[in-house]
């Protein structure tokens, strides 16, 4: 599976994330879990606005499964 079409977007998001350290714990948990993760409202909303997650009530999952390998490698 290639991430080439998302490469610029993902790299930009990766550079953005350190500016919001409050998002990293929630985002890391979402990346590591294949099922939706309970997430508090503020981080969930911010991650959704960034286009990284989809919300399902109080749970969040990655907006695209192709994002998982990119972020998992960088968050480990």
Secondary structure, 3 states (H helix, E strand, C coil): CCCHHHHHHHHHHHHHHCCCHHHHHHHHHHHHCCCCEECCHHHHHHHHHCCCEEEECCEEEECCCHHHHHHHHHHC
